[in-house]
C-alpha cells in the first residue's frame, strides 16, 4: 500500500516539475533501488534546478498539482543548501506523503544534474543521480541510515564507481574522512582506490 502511494506521489511530482521545464533527478531512498540497494522509504526526494531561478513559479506549479509546501517561508536553508519540503495526498490514500526538493544552487549540484542517468520506475521515465552523487549526497546528510546506505552502495557498485571523482568532491565538502571510513567498513583492510 505505502509503495503504491509513494509511486503515485512520485509520478504526480515528477510530471508537474518536468512539464515546467525544471531539470530534476530522483535521489535518496527511491533512487537506491536503481543501484541495487533496496530499503524502505516513505518520501520522495528530488534534486531540482529551477528554471530561471524562479522559485515562485516552481511553487505555483507545485500548488497547481495539489502539492503543498509544509512551511512558510517555503524555502528552508539547511547550512548552505536550500530545501522545499512539501506534502501530497494521493487521491483515496487518506495520508500525506512527504516530498523534499533540494534546490540545485551550486556548481556541484548542477553537475550532478548534468551527470544524471535515465531510469524507468513504475512505468515512469525519469532521471536518477549517479551512484557517485548519491553516495556524496548521503555523506553530506550524515545520518546513520545514510552512512549505512553508502556502505551498501560501495559494496554493490564497487567496480563501476569513479573513486577519483568522489574523492575530488569529498575534499571541499569536508567528508573525505567519512568517505574513507565508509570504504573501510565496506572493505576492511583494503586501501581506498
VOMARTI-35702 format. One record per residue: x, y, z of N, C-alpha, C, O, CB in turn; chain. Coordinates in Angstrom, 1 decimal. Glycine has a CB too. Layout:
REM residues N
REC      nxx      nyy      nzz     caxx     cayy     cazz      cxx      cyy      czz      oxx      oyy      ozz     cbxx     cbyy     cbzz   cadena
REC        X        Y        Z        X        Y        Z        X        Y        Z        X        Y        Z        X        Y        Z        A
...
***
This chain:
REM residues 193
REC      nxx      nyy      nzz     caxx     cayy     cazz      cxx      cyy      czz      oxx      oyy      ozz     cbxx     cbyy     cbzz   cadena
REC      0.8     -1.2      0.0      0.0      0.0      0.0      0.9      1.3      0.0      0.7      2.1     -0.8     -0.9      0.0      1.2        A
REC      1.8      1.3      0.9      2.7      2.5      1.0      3.5      2.7     -0.3      3.7      3.8     -0.8      3.6      2.5      2.2        A
REC      4.0      1.6     -0.8      4.8      1.6     -2.0      4.0      2.2     -3.2      4.5      3.0     -4.0      5.3      0.2     -2.4        A
REC      2.7      1.8     -3.3      1.8      2.3     -4.4      1.6      3.8     -4.2      1.6      4.5     -5.2      0.5      1.5     -4.4        A
REC      1.3      4.2     -3.0      1.1      5.6     -2.7      2.3      6.4     -3.0      2.2      7.6     -3.5      0.6      5.8     -1.3        A
REC      3.5      5.9     -2.6      4.7      6.6     -2.9      5.0      6.8     -4.4      5.4      7.8     -4.8      5.9      5.8     -2.2        A
REC      4.7      5.7     -5.1      4.9      5.8     -6.6      3.9      6.8     -7.2      4.3      7.5     -8.2      4.8      4.4     -7.2        A
REC      2.7      6.8     -6.7      1.7      7.8     -7.2      2.2      9.2     -6.9      2.0     10.1     -7.8      0.3      7.5     -6.5        A
REC      2.8      9.4     -5.7      3.3     10.7     -5.4      4.4     11.1     -6.3      4.5     12.2     -6.8      3.7     10.7     -3.9        A
REC      5.4     10.2     -6.5      6.5     10.4     -7.4      6.0     10.8     -8.8      6.5     11.8     -9.3      7.4      9.2     -7.5        A
REC      5.0     10.1     -9.3      4.5     10.4    -10.6      3.9     11.8    -10.7      4.2     12.5    -11.6      3.4      9.3    -11.0        A
REC      3.1     12.1     -9.7      2.5     13.5     -9.6      3.5     14.6     -9.6      3.4     15.5    -10.4      1.6     13.6     -8.4        A
REC      4.5     14.4     -8.7      5.5     15.5     -8.6      6.4     15.5     -9.8      6.7     16.6    -10.4      6.4     15.2     -7.3        A
REC      6.8     14.4    -10.3      7.7     14.4    -11.5      7.1     15.0    -12.7      7.7     15.8    -13.4      8.2     12.9    -11.8        A
REC      5.8     14.6    -13.0      5.2     15.1    -14.2      4.9     16.6    -14.1      5.1     17.3    -15.1      3.8     14.4    -14.4        A
REC      4.6     17.1    -12.9      4.4     18.5    -12.7      5.7     19.3    -13.0      5.7     20.3    -13.7      3.8     18.8    -11.3        A
REC      6.8     18.9    -12.3      8.0     19.6    -12.4      8.7     19.4    -13.8      9.2     20.4    -14.3      9.0     19.1    -11.4        A
REC      8.6     18.3    -14.4      9.2     18.0    -15.7      8.5     18.9    -16.7      9.1     19.5    -17.6      9.0     16.5    -16.1        A
REC      7.1     19.0    -16.6      6.4     19.8    -17.6      6.7     21.3    -17.4      6.6     22.1    -18.4      4.9     19.6    -17.4        A
REC      7.2     21.7    -16.2      7.5     23.1    -16.0      8.9     23.5    -16.6      9.3     24.7    -16.6      7.5     23.4    -14.5        A
REC      9.7     22.5    -17.1     11.0     22.8    -17.6     12.1     22.7    -16.6     13.3     22.9    -16.9     11.0     24.1    -18.2        A
REC     11.8     22.3    -15.4     12.8     22.1    -14.4     13.7     20.9    -14.7     13.2     19.9    -15.2     12.2     21.9    -12.9        A
REC     15.0     21.0    -14.4     15.8     19.8    -14.5     15.8     19.1    -13.2     15.9     19.8    -12.1     17.3     20.2    -14.9        A
REC     15.6     17.8    -13.1     15.5     17.2    -11.8     16.0     15.7    -11.9     16.2     15.2    -13.0     14.0     17.1    -11.4        A
REC     16.3     15.2    -10.7     16.8     13.8    -10.6     16.3     13.3     -9.3     16.3     14.0     -8.2     18.3     13.8    -10.7        A
REC     15.9     12.0     -9.3     15.5     11.3     -8.1     16.7     11.0     -7.3     17.7     10.6     -7.8     14.7     10.0     -8.5        A
REC     16.6     11.2     -6.0     17.7     10.9     -5.1     17.1     10.2     -3.9     15.9     10.0     -3.7     18.4     12.2     -4.7        A
REC     18.0      9.8     -3.0     17.7      9.1     -1.7     17.0      7.8     -1.9     17.4      7.0     -2.8     16.8     10.1     -0.9        A
REC     16.0      7.5     -1.0     15.5      6.1     -0.9     15.0      5.5     -2.1     15.4      4.3     -2.4     14.4      6.2      0.1        A
REC     14.2      6.1     -2.9     13.7      5.5     -4.2     14.8      5.3     -5.2     14.8      4.4     -5.9     12.6      6.4     -4.8        A
REC     15.8      6.2     -5.2     16.9      6.1     -6.2     17.8      4.9     -5.8     18.5      4.3     -6.7     17.7      7.3     -6.2        A
REC     17.9      4.5     -4.5     18.8      3.5     -4.1     18.5      2.2     -4.8     19.4      1.4     -5.2     18.6      3.2     -2.6        A
REC     17.2      1.9     -5.1     16.8      0.6     -5.7     17.4      0.5     -7.1     17.7     -0.6     -7.6     15.3      0.5     -5.8        A
REC     17.6      1.6     -7.8     18.2      1.6     -9.1     19.6      1.2     -9.1     20.2      0.7    -10.1     18.0      3.0     -9.8        A
REC     20.2      1.3     -8.0     21.6      0.9     -7.8     21.7     -0.4     -7.0     22.8     -0.7     -6.4     22.4      2.1     -7.1        A
REC     20.6     -1.1     -6.9     20.5     -2.5     -6.4     20.6     -2.5     -4.8     20.8     -3.5     -4.2     21.7     -3.3     -6.9        A
REC     20.3     -1.4     -4.2     20.1     -1.4     -2.7     18.7     -1.0     -2.4     18.3      0.2     -2.5     21.2     -0.4     -2.1        A
REC     17.9     -1.9     -2.0     16.5     -1.7     -1.7     16.3     -1.5     -0.2     16.8     -2.4      0.6     15.6     -2.8     -2.3        A
REC     15.7     -0.5      0.2     15.3     -0.3      1.6     14.0      0.5      1.7     13.7      1.2      0.7     16.4      0.4      2.4        A
REC     13.3      0.4      2.8     12.0      1.1      2.9     12.2      2.6      3.0     13.2      3.1      3.5     11.3      0.6      4.2        A
REC     11.3      3.3      2.4     11.3      4.8      2.4      9.9      5.3      2.4      9.0      4.6      1.9     12.2      5.4      1.2        A
REC      9.7      6.4      2.9      8.3      7.0      3.0      8.2      8.4      2.4      7.2      9.1      2.7      7.8      7.0      4.4        A
REC      9.2      8.8      1.6      9.1     10.1      1.0      9.8     10.1     -0.4     10.4      9.1     -0.8      9.8     11.1      1.9        A
REC      9.5     11.2     -1.1     10.1     11.4     -2.4     11.1     12.5     -2.3     10.8     13.6     -1.8      9.0     11.7     -3.5        A
REC     12.3     12.3     -2.7     13.4     13.3     -2.7     13.9     13.5     -4.1     14.3     12.6     -4.8     14.5     12.8     -1.7        A
REC     13.9     14.8     -4.4     14.4     15.2     -5.8     15.4     16.4     -5.7     15.3     17.2     -4.8     13.2     15.6     -6.7        A
REC     16.4     16.3     -6.5     17.3     17.5     -6.8     16.7     18.2     -7.9     16.4     17.6     -9.0     18.8     17.0     -7.0        A
REC     16.5     19.5     -7.8     15.7     20.3     -8.8     16.5     21.6     -9.1     16.9     22.4     -8.2     14.3     20.6     -8.2        A
REC     16.7     21.9    -10.4     17.2     23.1    -10.8     16.0     23.9    -11.3     15.3     23.5    -12.3     18.3     23.0    -11.9        A
REC     15.7     25.0    -10.7     14.5     25.8    -11.0     14.8     26.6    -12.3     15.8     27.3    -12.4     14.2     26.8     -9.8        A
REC     13.9     26.5    -13.3     14.1     27.3    -14.5     14.2     28.8    -14.2     13.3     29.4    -13.6     12.9     27.1    -15.5        A
REC     15.3     29.4    -14.6     15.5     30.8    -14.4     15.6     31.2    -12.9     15.6     32.4    -12.6     14.3     31.6    -15.0        A
REC     15.7     30.2    -12.1     15.9     30.5    -10.6     14.6     31.0    -10.0     14.6     31.6     -8.9     17.0     31.5    -10.4        A
REC     13.5     30.9    -10.7     12.2     31.5    -10.2     11.5     30.5     -9.3     10.7     29.7     -9.8     11.3     31.8    -11.4        A
REC     11.7     30.6     -8.0     11.2     29.7     -7.0      9.6     29.9     -6.9      8.9     29.0     -6.7     11.8     29.9     -5.6        A
REC      9.2     31.2     -7.1      7.7     31.4     -7.0      7.0     30.7     -8.1      5.9     30.2     -7.9      7.5     33.0     -7.1        A
REC      7.6     30.6     -9.3      7.0     29.9    -10.4      6.9     28.4    -10.1      5.9     27.7    -10.3      7.7     30.1    -11.7        A
REC      8.0     27.9     -9.5      8.1     26.5     -9.1      7.0     26.2     -8.1      6.3     25.2     -8.2      9.5     26.1     -8.5        A
REC      6.8     27.1     -7.1      5.8     26.9     -6.1      4.4     26.9     -6.7      3.5     26.2     -6.2      5.9     28.0     -5.0        A
REC      4.2     27.8     -7.7      2.9     27.8     -8.4      2.6     26.5     -9.1      1.5     26.0     -9.1      2.8     29.0     -9.4        A
REC      3.6     25.9     -9.7      3.5     24.6    -10.4      3.1     23.5     -9.4      2.2     22.7     -9.7      4.8     24.3    -11.2        A
REC      3.8     23.5     -8.3      3.5     22.6     -7.2      2.1     22.7     -6.7      1.4     21.7     -6.6      4.5     22.7     -6.1        A
REC      1.7     23.9     -6.4      0.3     24.1     -5.9     -0.7     23.7     -6.9     -1.8     23.1     -6.5      0.1     25.6     -5.5        A
REC     -0.5     24.0     -8.2     -1.4     23.6     -9.2     -1.6     22.1     -9.3     -2.6     21.5     -9.8     -1.0     24.1    -10.6        A
REC     -0.6     21.3     -8.9     -0.6     19.9     -8.9     -1.0     19.3     -7.5     -0.8     18.1     -7.2      0.8     19.3     -9.3        A
REC     -1.6     20.2     -6.6     -2.0     19.8     -5.3     -0.9     19.3     -4.4     -1.1     18.6     -3.4     -3.0     18.7     -5.4        A
REC      0.3     19.9     -4.6      1.5     19.6     -3.8      1.7     20.8     -3.0      2.0     21.9     -3.5      2.8     19.2     -4.6        A
REC      1.5     20.7     -1.6      1.5     21.9     -0.8      2.8     22.0      0.0      3.3     21.0      0.6      0.3     21.9      0.2        A
REC      3.4     23.2      0.1      4.6     23.4      0.9      4.2     23.2      2.4      3.1     23.5      2.8      5.2     24.9      0.7        A
REC      5.1     22.6      3.2      4.9     22.4      4.6      5.2     23.5      5.5      4.8     23.6      6.6      5.7     21.1      5.0        A
REC      6.0     24.5      5.0      6.5     25.5      5.8      6.3     26.9      5.1      6.2     27.0      3.9      8.0     25.3      6.2        A
REC      6.3     27.9      6.0      6.4     29.3      5.5      7.5     30.0      6.3      7.4     30.0      7.5      5.0     30.0      5.7        A
REC      8.4     30.6      5.7      8.6     30.7      4.2      8.9     29.3      3.6      9.3     28.4      4.3      9.7     31.6      3.8        A
REC      8.5     29.1      2.4      8.6     27.8      1.7     10.0     27.2      1.6     10.2     26.0      1.7      7.9     27.9      0.4        A
REC     10.9     28.1      1.3     12.3     27.7      1.2     13.0     27.7      2.5     13.1     28.7      3.2     13.1     28.6      0.1        A
REC     13.6     26.5      2.9     14.2     26.4      4.2     15.7     26.3      4.0     16.2     25.3      3.3     13.7     25.2      5.0        A
REC     16.6     27.2      4.5     18.0     27.0      4.4     18.5     25.9      5.4     18.1     25.9      6.6     18.8     28.3      4.7        A
REC     19.3     25.0      4.9     19.9     23.9      5.7     21.4     24.0      5.5     21.9     23.4      4.5     19.3     22.5      5.4        A
REC     22.1     24.8      6.3     23.5     25.1      6.1     23.6     25.9      4.8     23.0     27.0      4.7     24.4     23.8      5.9        A
REC     24.4     25.4      3.8     24.5     26.1      2.5     23.4     25.7      1.5     23.4     26.2      0.4     25.9     26.0      2.0        A
REC     22.6     24.7      1.9     21.6     24.2      1.0     20.3     24.9      1.2     20.0     25.5      2.2     21.5     22.7      1.2        A
REC     19.4     24.7      0.1     18.1     25.2      0.2     17.1     24.1     -0.1     17.3     23.4     -1.1     17.8     26.5     -0.7        A
REC     16.1     24.0      0.7     15.2     22.9      0.6     13.7     23.4      0.6     13.4     24.3      1.4     15.4     21.8      1.7        A
REC     12.9     22.7     -0.2     11.4     23.0     -0.1     10.8     21.7      0.3     10.9     20.7     -0.4     10.9     23.5     -1.5        A
REC     10.2     21.7      1.5      9.5     20.5      2.0      8.0     20.6      1.7      7.4     21.6      2.0      9.8     20.3      3.5        A
REC      7.5     19.6      1.1      6.1     19.6      0.7      5.3     18.4      1.1      6.0     17.4      1.6      5.9     19.8     -0.9        A
REC      4.0     18.4      1.0      3.2     17.2      1.3      2.2     17.1      0.1      1.8     18.0     -0.6      2.4     17.3      2.6        A
REC      1.9     15.8     -0.2      0.9     15.5     -1.2      0.0     14.3     -0.7      0.6     13.4     -0.2      1.6     15.1     -2.6        A
REC     -1.3     14.5     -0.9     -2.2     13.4     -0.5     -2.7     12.8     -1.8     -3.6     13.4     -2.4     -3.3     13.9      0.4        A
REC     -2.2     11.6     -2.2     -2.8     11.0     -3.4     -4.3     10.7     -3.2     -4.7     10.4     -2.1     -2.0      9.7     -3.7        A
REC     -5.0     10.8     -4.3     -6.5     10.6     -4.2     -6.8      9.2     -3.6     -6.2      8.2     -4.0     -7.1     10.7     -5.6        A
REC     -7.6      9.2     -2.6     -8.1      7.9     -2.0     -7.1      7.4     -1.0     -7.3      6.3     -0.4     -8.3      6.9     -3.0        A
REC     -5.9      8.0     -0.8     -4.9      7.5      0.1     -5.2      7.7      1.5     -4.7      7.0      2.4     -3.6      8.0     -0.3        A
REC     -5.8      8.8      1.9     -6.1      9.3      3.2     -4.8      9.4      4.1     -4.8      9.2      5.3     -7.0      8.3      3.9        A
REC     -3.7      9.8      3.4     -2.5     10.0      4.1     -1.6     11.0      3.3     -1.7     10.9      2.0     -1.7      8.7      4.4        A
REC     -0.9     11.8      4.0      0.0     12.7      3.3      1.4     12.1      3.1      1.8     11.4      4.0      0.1     14.1      4.1        A
REC      2.0     12.3      2.0      3.3     11.9      1.7      4.3     13.1      1.7      3.9     14.1      1.1      3.4     11.0      0.4        A
REC      5.5     12.9      2.2      6.5     14.0      2.2      7.2     14.0      0.8      7.5     13.0      0.3      7.5     13.8      3.3        A
REC      7.4     15.2      0.3      8.2     15.5     -0.9      9.2     16.5     -0.5      8.9     17.6     -0.2      7.2     15.9     -2.1        A
REC     10.5     16.1     -0.6     11.6     17.1     -0.3     12.3     17.4     -1.6     12.7     16.6     -2.4     12.6     16.5      0.7        A
REC     12.4     18.7     -1.9     13.0     19.2     -3.1     14.3     20.0     -2.7     14.2     21.0     -2.1     12.1     20.1     -3.9        A
REC     15.4     19.4     -3.0     16.7     20.1     -2.8     17.0     21.0     -4.0     17.1     20.5     -5.1     17.9     19.1     -2.5        A
REC     17.1     22.3     -3.8     17.3     23.2     -4.9     18.8     23.1     -5.4     19.7     23.3     -4.5     16.9     24.6     -4.5        A
REC     19.0     23.0     -6.7     20.4     22.9     -7.2     20.9     24.3     -7.4     20.7     24.9     -8.5     20.3     22.1     -8.6        A
REC     21.6     24.8     -6.4     22.0     26.2     -6.4     23.5     26.3     -6.6     24.0     27.4     -7.0     21.7     26.8     -5.0        A
REC     24.3     25.2     -6.5     25.7     25.4     -6.6     26.3     24.5     -7.8     25.5     23.7     -8.4     26.4     24.9     -5.3        A
REC     27.5     24.7     -8.1     28.2     24.1     -9.3     28.1     22.6     -9.1     27.7     21.9    -10.1     29.6     24.5     -9.4        A
REC     28.4     22.1     -7.9     28.3     20.6     -7.7     26.9     20.0     -8.0     26.8     19.0     -8.7     28.7     20.3     -6.2        A
REC     25.9     20.7     -7.5     24.5     20.2     -7.7     24.1     20.2     -9.2     23.4     19.3     -9.7     23.5     21.0     -6.9        A
REC     24.5     21.3     -9.9     24.2     21.4    -11.3     25.0     20.3    -12.1     24.5     19.8    -13.0     24.5     22.8    -11.8        A
REC     26.2     20.0    -11.6     27.0     19.0    -12.2     26.3     17.6    -12.0     26.3     16.7    -12.9     28.4     19.0    -11.7        A
REC     25.8     17.4    -10.8     25.0     16.2    -10.5     23.9     16.0    -11.5     23.6     14.9    -11.9     24.5     16.2     -9.1        A
REC     23.2     17.1    -11.8     22.1     17.1    -12.8     22.6     16.8    -14.2     22.0     16.1    -15.0     21.3     18.4    -12.8        A
REC     23.8     17.4    -14.5     24.4     17.1    -15.8     24.7     15.6    -16.0     24.6     15.1    -17.1     25.7     18.0    -16.0        A
REC     25.1     15.0    -14.9     25.6     13.6    -15.0     24.4     12.6    -14.7     24.7     11.4    -14.7     26.7     13.4    -14.0        A
REC     23.3     13.0    -14.4     22.1     12.1    -14.0     21.9     11.1    -15.1     22.3     11.3    -16.3     20.8     12.9    -13.8        A
REC     21.3     10.0    -14.8     21.1      8.9    -15.7     19.7      8.6    -15.9     18.9      8.7    -14.9     21.9      7.7    -15.3        A
REC     19.3      8.2    -17.1     17.8      7.9    -17.3     17.5      6.5    -16.6     18.3      5.6    -16.5     17.5      7.8    -18.8        A
REC     16.3      6.5    -16.2     15.8      5.3    -15.5     14.3      5.1    -15.7     13.6      6.1    -15.9     16.1      5.3    -13.9        A
REC     13.8      3.9    -15.6     12.3      3.7    -15.6     11.9      3.1    -14.3     12.5      2.2    -13.8     11.9      2.8    -16.8        A
REC     10.9      3.7    -13.7     10.4      3.3    -12.4      8.9      3.3    -12.5      8.3      4.4    -12.7     11.0      4.2    -11.3        A
REC      8.3      2.2    -12.3      6.9      2.0    -12.3      6.2      2.7    -13.5      5.2      3.4    -13.5      6.3      2.6    -11.0        A
REC      6.9      2.4    -14.7      6.3      2.9    -15.9      6.6      4.4    -16.2      6.1      5.0    -17.2      4.9      2.7    -16.0        A
REC      7.3      5.1    -15.3      7.6      6.5    -15.5      9.1      6.6    -15.9     10.0      6.1    -15.3      7.4      7.2    -14.1        A
REC      9.3      7.4    -17.0     10.7      7.6    -17.4     11.2      8.9    -16.7     10.6     10.0    -16.8     10.7      7.9    -19.0        A
REC     12.3      8.7    -16.0     12.8      9.8    -15.2     14.3      9.7    -15.2     14.9      9.0    -15.9     12.3      9.8    -13.8        A
REC     14.9     10.5    -14.4     16.4     10.5    -14.2     16.7     10.3    -12.7     15.9     10.7    -11.8     17.0     11.9    -14.7        A
REC     17.8      9.7    -12.5     18.3      9.5    -11.1     19.7     10.0    -11.0     20.4     10.1    -12.0     18.2      8.0    -10.7        A
REC     20.1     10.3     -9.8     21.5     10.7     -9.6     22.4      9.5     -9.9     22.0      8.3     -9.7     21.8     11.2     -8.1        A
REC     23.6      9.8    -10.3     24.6      8.7    -10.5     24.9      8.1     -9.1     24.6      8.8     -8.1     26.0      9.2    -11.1        A
REC     25.4      6.9     -9.0     25.8      6.3     -7.7     26.8      7.2     -7.0     26.7      7.3     -5.8     26.3      4.9     -7.9        A
REC     27.7      7.8     -7.7     28.7      8.6     -7.0     28.1      9.8     -6.3     28.4     10.1     -5.2     29.8      9.1     -8.0        A
REC     27.1     10.4     -7.0     26.5     11.6     -6.5     25.5     11.2     -5.3     25.4     11.9     -4.3     25.7     12.3     -7.5        A
REC     24.9     10.0     -5.5     24.1      9.6     -4.4     24.9      9.3     -3.1     24.5      9.7     -2.0     23.3      8.3     -4.8        A
REC     26.0      8.7     -3.3     26.9      8.5     -2.1     27.4      9.8     -1.5     27.3     10.0     -0.3     28.2      7.7     -2.6        A
REC     27.8     10.8     -2.4     28.2     12.0     -1.8     27.1     12.8     -1.1     27.3     13.4      0.0     28.8     12.9     -3.0        A
REC     25.9     12.8     -1.7     24.8     13.4     -1.0     24.5     12.8      0.3     24.2     13.5      1.3     23.5     13.4     -1.9        A
REC     24.6     11.5      0.4     24.4     10.8      1.7     25.5     11.0      2.7     25.2     11.1      3.9     24.2      9.3      1.4        A
REC     26.7     11.1      2.2     27.8     11.5      3.1     27.5     12.9      3.7     27.8     13.2      4.9     29.1     11.4      2.4        A
REC     27.1     13.8      2.9     26.8     15.2      3.3     25.6     15.2      4.3     25.6     16.0      5.3     26.4     16.1      2.1        A
REC     24.6     14.3      4.1     23.5     14.3      5.1     23.9     13.8      6.4     23.5     14.3      7.5     22.4     13.3      4.5        A
REC     24.8     12.8      6.5     25.5     12.4      7.7     24.7     11.6      8.7     25.1     11.4      9.8     25.9     13.6      8.4        A
REC     23.4     11.2      8.4     22.7     10.4      9.3     23.2      9.0      9.3     23.8      8.5      8.3     21.1     10.5      9.0        A
REC     22.9      8.2     10.3     23.3      6.8     10.4     22.8      6.0      9.2     23.5      5.2      8.7     22.9      6.2     11.8        A
REC     21.5      6.2      8.9     20.9      5.4      7.8     21.6      5.8      6.5     21.8      4.9      5.6     19.4      5.7      7.7        A
REC     22.0      7.1      6.3     22.7      7.5      5.1     24.1      6.8      5.0     24.6      6.4      3.9     22.9      9.0      5.0        A
REC     24.8      6.8      6.1     26.1      6.1      6.2     26.0      4.6      5.8     26.8      4.1      5.1     26.7      6.3      7.6        A
REC     24.9      4.0      6.3     24.7      2.5      6.0     24.4      2.4      4.5     24.9      1.4      3.9     23.6      2.0      6.9        A
REC     23.7      3.3      4.0     23.4      3.3      2.5     24.7      3.4      1.7     24.9      2.7      0.7     22.4      4.4      2.1        A
REC     25.6      4.3      2.1     26.9      4.5      1.4     27.7      3.2      1.4     28.2      2.8      0.4     27.7      5.6      2.1        A
REC     27.7      2.5      2.6     28.5      1.3      2.6     27.9      0.2      1.7     28.6     -0.4      1.0     28.5      0.8      4.1        A
REC     26.6      0.1      1.7     25.9     -0.8      0.9     26.1     -0.5     -0.6     26.4     -1.4     -1.4     24.4     -0.9      1.1        A
REC     26.0      0.8     -1.0     26.3      1.2     -2.4     27.7      0.9     -2.8     27.9      0.4     -3.9     25.9      2.6     -2.6        A
REC     28.6      1.1     -1.9     30.0      0.8     -2.2     30.3     -0.6     -2.5     30.9     -1.0     -3.5     31.0      1.3     -1.1        A
REC     29.7     -1.5     -1.7     29.8     -2.9     -1.9     29.2     -3.4     -3.2     29.7     -4.2     -3.9     29.2     -3.7     -0.7        A
REC     28.0     -2.9     -3.5     27.2     -3.3     -4.6     27.8     -2.7     -5.9     27.7     -3.4     -7.0     25.8     -2.9     -4.5        A
REC     28.3     -1.5     -5.9     28.7     -0.9     -7.2     30.2     -0.7     -7.2     30.7      0.2     -8.0     28.0      0.5     -7.3        A
REC     31.0     -1.4     -6.4     32.4     -1.2     -6.3     33.2     -1.0     -7.6     33.9      0.0     -7.7     33.0     -2.3     -5.5        A
REC     33.0     -1.9     -8.5     33.8     -1.9     -9.8     33.4     -0.7    -10.7     34.3     -0.2    -11.4     33.6     -3.2    -10.5        A
REC     32.2     -0.2    -10.6     31.8      0.8    -11.5     31.9      2.2    -11.0     31.6      3.2    -11.7     30.4      0.6    -11.9        A
REC     32.3      2.4     -9.8     32.4      3.7     -9.2     33.6      4.5     -9.6     34.7      3.9     -9.7     32.3      3.6     -7.7        A
REC     33.4      5.8     -9.8     34.5      6.7    -10.2     35.1      7.3     -8.8     34.6      8.3     -8.4     34.1      7.8    -11.1        A
REC     36.0      6.6     -8.3     36.6      7.0     -6.9     37.3      8.3     -7.0     37.2      9.1     -6.1     37.5      5.9     -6.4        A
REC     38.0      8.6     -8.1     38.7      9.8     -8.2     37.7     11.0     -8.2     38.0     12.0     -7.5     39.5      9.9     -9.5        A
REC     36.6     10.9     -8.9     35.6     11.9     -8.9     35.0     12.1     -7.5     34.9     13.3     -7.0     34.4     11.5     -9.8        A
REC     34.7     11.0     -6.8     34.2     11.2     -5.4     35.2     11.8     -4.5     34.8     12.7     -3.7     33.7      9.8     -4.9        A
REC     36.4     11.4     -4.6     37.4     12.0     -3.7     37.6     13.5     -4.0     37.9     14.3     -3.0     38.8     11.2     -3.8        A
REC     37.6     13.9     -5.2     37.7     15.3     -5.6     36.6     16.1     -4.9     36.9     17.2     -4.4     37.7     15.5     -7.1        A
REC     35.4     15.6     -4.9     34.3     16.4     -4.3     34.2     16.2     -2.8     33.7     17.1     -2.1     33.0     16.0     -4.9        A
REC     34.7     15.1     -2.3     34.6     14.9     -0.8     35.5     15.9     -0.1     35.1     16.3      1.0     35.1     13.5     -0.5        A
REC     36.6     16.3     -0.7     37.5     17.2      0.0     36.9     18.6      0.3     36.9     19.0      1.4     38.8     17.4     -0.8        A
REC     36.3     19.3     -0.8     35.8     20.6     -0.5     34.5     20.5      0.4     34.2     21.5      1.1     35.4     21.3     -1.7        A
REC     33.9     19.4      0.4     32.7     19.2      1.3     33.0     18.7      2.7     32.2     18.5      3.5     31.7     18.3      0.7        A
REC     34.3     18.5      2.9     34.8     18.1      4.3     34.2     16.7      4.7     33.9     16.5      5.8     34.5     19.1      5.3        A
REC     34.1     15.8      3.7     33.6     14.5      4.0     34.6     13.4      3.6     34.2     12.2      3.5     32.2     14.2      3.3        A
REC     35.8     13.8      3.3     36.9     12.8      2.9     37.1     11.8      4.0     37.2     10.6      3.7     38.2     13.6      2.7        A
REC     37.1     12.2      5.3     37.3     11.2      6.3     36.1     10.2      6.4     36.3      9.0      6.6     37.4     11.9      7.7        A
REC     34.9     10.7      6.3     33.7      9.8      6.3     33.7      8.9      5.1     33.3      7.8      5.2     32.4     10.7      6.4        A
REC     34.1      9.4      3.9     34.2      8.5      2.7     35.2      7.4      3.0     34.9      6.3      2.7     34.7      9.4      1.5        A
REC     36.4      7.7      3.6     37.4      6.7      3.9     36.8      5.7      5.0     37.1      4.5      4.8     38.7      7.4      4.4        A
REC     36.2      6.2      6.0     35.6      5.3      7.0     34.5      4.4      6.4     34.5      3.2      6.8     35.0      6.2      8.1        A
REC     33.7      4.9      5.5     32.7      4.1      4.9     33.3      3.0      4.0     32.9      1.9      4.0     31.8      5.0      4.0        A
REC     34.4      3.4      3.3     35.1      2.4      2.5     35.7      1.3      3.4     35.6      0.1      3.1     36.3      3.1      1.7        A
REC     36.3      1.7      4.5     36.9      0.8      5.5     35.8     -0.2      6.0     36.1     -1.4      6.2     37.6      1.5      6.6        A
REC     34.6      0.3      6.2     33.5     -0.5      6.7     33.1     -1.5      5.6     32.7     -2.6      5.9     32.4      0.3      7.2        A
REC     33.1     -1.0      4.4     32.6     -1.8      3.2     33.7     -2.9      2.9     33.3     -4.0      2.5     32.3     -1.0      2.0        A
REC     34.9     -2.5      3.0     36.0     -3.4      2.5     37.2     -3.4      3.6     38.2     -2.8      3.3     36.6     -3.0      1.1        A
REC     37.0     -4.0      4.7     38.0     -3.9      5.8     39.4     -4.4      5.3     39.5     -5.4      4.6     37.6     -4.8      6.9        A
REC     40.4     -3.6      5.6     41.8     -4.0      5.2     42.2     -3.6      3.8     43.4     -3.8      3.5     41.9     -5.4      5.5        A
REC     41.3     -3.2      3.0     41.6     -2.8      1.6     41.8     -1.3      1.5     41.0     -0.5      2.1     40.5     -3.3      0.6        A
REC     42.9     -0.8      0.8     43.1      0.6      0.7     42.0      1.2     -0.2     41.6      0.6     -1.2     44.5      0.9      0.2        A
REC     41.7      2.5      0.1     40.8      3.2     -0.8     41.4      3.4     -2.1     42.5      3.9     -2.2     40.4      4.6     -0.1        A
REC     40.7      3.1     -3.2     41.3      3.3     -4.6     41.7      4.7     -4.8     42.2      5.0     -5.9     40.2      2.8     -5.6        A
***
